[in-house]
């Protein structure tokens, strides 16, 4: 009886593994890989979609959902990208007194914070590691898209939270933009000159990380994220 009652869970987890490992897949492919009838796979995928563990696009393709990405982000302490960027985040937080973040694009057109170094100011932005927010309008969203002004970094006020200013610069690999470095703080403390200073600091660290990943200087002029087949 116990074995029978666990079968739906096992099937759902099997489908979740298929979607996660493939990055994007159709219902037919999911059902075949998981060894399920298409009707059973669709029923379980709808439940996973409703709970945010998978995301289905208009053309019926399934991707990892925001909740799965958030859970993964919380377990990324030893991930190579997080480990690579932690010294830069700590340096930015120490030099500026503001909180510094690493963020990446999600499959459902969002951004998720992967790591943070908390600022030293008494009023500071607290940890949002594992939290996601829309690409549109946010500084990190512009950066992970590679859609930044000529200065090399993007800035946005109250895009995700009221009275908060974020500045973000893209991290690039040889294949394109894979992540972003952000500095986040209260609007009242960051005037135009301070914003420019923070932007230049974020850009310098993002460029240094990009160089370690093998991106050359010319990639600064290239826009766009990595191909969906090779996500960050």
C-alpha positions in Angstrom: 0.0 0.0 0.0 2.9 2.4 0.9 4.6 1.6 -2.4 1.4 2.3 -4.3 0.8 5.6 -2.5 4.3 6.8 -3.4 4.0 6.2 -7.2 2.5 9.6 -8.1 5.4 11.3 -6.2 8.0 9.2 -7.9 6.4 9.9 -11.3 6.3 13.7 -10.6 9.9 13.7 -9.5 10.9 11.7 -12.6 9.2 14.3 -14.8 10.8 17.1 -12.9 14.2 15.5 -13.4 13.5 15.2 -17.2 12.6 18.9 -17.4 15.6 20.0 -15.3 18.1 17.9 -17.2 16.9 18.9 -20.6 16.3 22.6 -19.9 13.4 22.6 -22.4 11.3 19.7 -23.5 7.9 18.8 -25.0 5.1 16.7 -23.5 5.9 13.8 -25.8 9.6 13.9 -24.9 8.8 14.1 -21.1 6.4 11.2 -21.3 8.9 9.1 -23.3 11.9 9.8 -21.0 9.8 9.2 -17.8 8.2 6.1 -19.2 4.7 7.4 -18.7 1.5 7.7 -20.8 1.2 11.2 -22.3 -2.1 11.7 -20.4 -0.5 10.8 -17.1 2.5 13.0 -17.8 0.3 16.0 -18.7 -1.7 15.7 -15.5 1.4 15.6 -13.4 3.1 18.4 -15.4 0.0 20.6 -14.9 0.4 20.2 -11.2 4.1 21.0 -11.3 3.2 24.0 -13.4 0.5 25.3 -11.0 3.0 25.0 -8.1 5.8 26.8 -10.0 8.2 23.9 -10.4 7.9 23.9 -14.2 7.0 26.6 -16.7 5.1 26.0 -20.0 5.5 28.4 -22.8 2.7 29.3 -25.3 4.1 26.7 -27.8 3.8 24.0 -25.2 7.5 23.6 -24.3 8.3 22.9 -20.6 11.1 24.6 -18.8 12.3 24.6 -15.1 10.0 26.9 -13.1 10.8 29.7 -10.8 10.4 27.7 -7.6 12.7 25.0 -8.8 15.3 27.6 -9.7 14.9 29.3 -6.3 15.5 26.0 -4.5 18.5 25.4 -6.7 19.8 28.8 -6.0 19.6 28.2 -2.2 21.8 25.1 -2.7 24.4 26.7 -4.9 26.9 27.4 -2.1 29.7 25.3 -3.8 28.7 26.2 -7.4 31.7 27.3 -9.4 30.1 30.6 -10.5 29.1 31.5 -7.0 32.5 30.6 -5.7 34.2 32.6 -8.4 32.1 35.7 -7.7 32.1 35.6 -3.9 35.4 37.6 -3.5 34.1 40.3 -5.9 30.8 40.6 -3.9 32.7 40.8 -0.6 35.0 43.4 -2.1 32.1 45.5 -3.4 30.3 45.3 -0.1 33.4 46.3 1.9 34.3 49.2 -0.4 30.8 50.6 -0.8 29.0 49.7 2.4 26.1 48.5 0.2 24.9 45.0 -0.4 26.2 43.2 -3.5 24.5 40.4 -5.4 25.1 37.8 -8.1 22.1 37.2 -10.3 21.2 35.1 -13.3 18.3 34.7 -15.8 15.6 32.1 -15.2 13.9 30.1 -17.9 10.5 31.9 -17.4 11.9 35.4 -18.2 12.9 36.4 -14.7 16.0 37.0 -12.6 17.0 35.1 -9.5 19.6 36.2 -6.9 22.2 33.4 -6.5 24.5 35.0 -3.9 25.0 38.1 -1.7 27.5 39.9 0.4 25.6 42.1 2.8 26.5 45.7 3.2 27.8 47.3 6.4 25.4 50.3 6.7 22.9 50.3 9.5 20.2 50.6 6.8 20.9 48.2 4.1 19.4 45.8 1.6 18.9 42.4 3.3 19.5 39.0 1.6 17.3 38.1 -1.3 19.2 35.0 -2.2 16.8 32.6 -4.0 14.3 35.4 -4.7 13.2 36.1 -8.2 11.7 39.1 -10.0 10.8 40.1 -13.6 13.4 41.0 -16.2 11.5 44.0 -17.4 12.4 47.3 -15.7 15.0 45.9 -13.3 18.7 46.7 -13.5 19.7 43.1 -13.1 17.2 42.2 -15.9 18.8 44.6 -18.3 22.3 43.3 -17.4 21.5 39.6 -17.8 19.9 40.5 -21.2 23.1 42.3 -22.1 21.0 45.3 -22.7 23.0 48.0 -21.0 23.9 51.6 -22.0 27.3 52.6 -23.4 28.6 53.1 -19.8 28.5 49.3 -19.4 26.0 49.1 -16.5 22.3 49.6 -15.9 20.5 51.4 -13.0 16.9 51.3 -11.9 15.0 53.0 -9.1 12.1 51.3 -7.3 11.8 48.6 -10.0 11.6 45.7 -7.6 11.2 47.4 -4.2 10.1 50.9 -3.3 12.9 53.5 -2.6 15.6 51.1 -3.6 18.2 51.7 -6.3 20.0 48.9 -8.0 23.0 49.1 -10.3 24.0 46.0 -12.3 26.8 45.0 -14.8 26.8 41.9 -17.0 29.1 38.9 -16.5 30.1 37.4 -19.8 31.6 34.1 -20.9 32.9 33.5 -24.4 29.4 32.4 -25.3 27.6 35.6 -24.0 26.1 37.0 -20.9 25.6 34.5 -18.2 24.9 36.5 -15.0 25.2 40.0 -13.4 26.8 41.7 -10.5 24.5 44.2 -8.7 24.9 46.8 -6.0 21.7 47.6 -4.2 20.9 50.3 -1.7 18.4 53.0 -0.6 17.7 55.8 -3.0 18.3 58.6 -0.5 21.9 57.6 -0.2 22.8 57.3 -3.8 22.9 60.6 -5.8 24.0 60.8 -9.4 27.7 61.0 -8.7 27.5 58.1 -6.3 25.5 56.1 -8.8 28.2 56.6 -11.4 30.9 55.6 -8.9 29.0 52.4 -7.9 28.4 51.6 -11.5 32.0 51.8 -12.4 32.9 49.6 -9.4 30.3 47.0 -10.4 31.5 47.0 -14.0 35.1 46.6 -13.0 34.3 43.5 -11.0 32.0 42.1 -13.6 34.7 42.6 -16.3 37.3 40.9 -14.0 35.1 37.9 -13.5 34.3 37.8 -17.3 38.0 37.7 -18.0 38.5 34.8 -15.6 35.7 33.0 -17.5 37.6 33.5 -20.8 35.6 36.4 -22.2 37.8 38.9 -24.2 37.4 42.6 -24.2 35.5 42.6 -27.5 32.6 40.8 -25.7 31.8 44.1 -23.9 30.3 45.3 -27.2 28.2 42.1 -27.7 24.7 41.9 -26.4 22.4 39.1 -25.5 22.5 36.1 -23.1 23.9 32.7 -23.9 21.9 30.4 -26.0 19.0 28.6 -24.2 20.7 25.3 -24.9 23.6 26.4 -22.6 21.9 28.3 -19.8 23.8 30.0 -17.0 
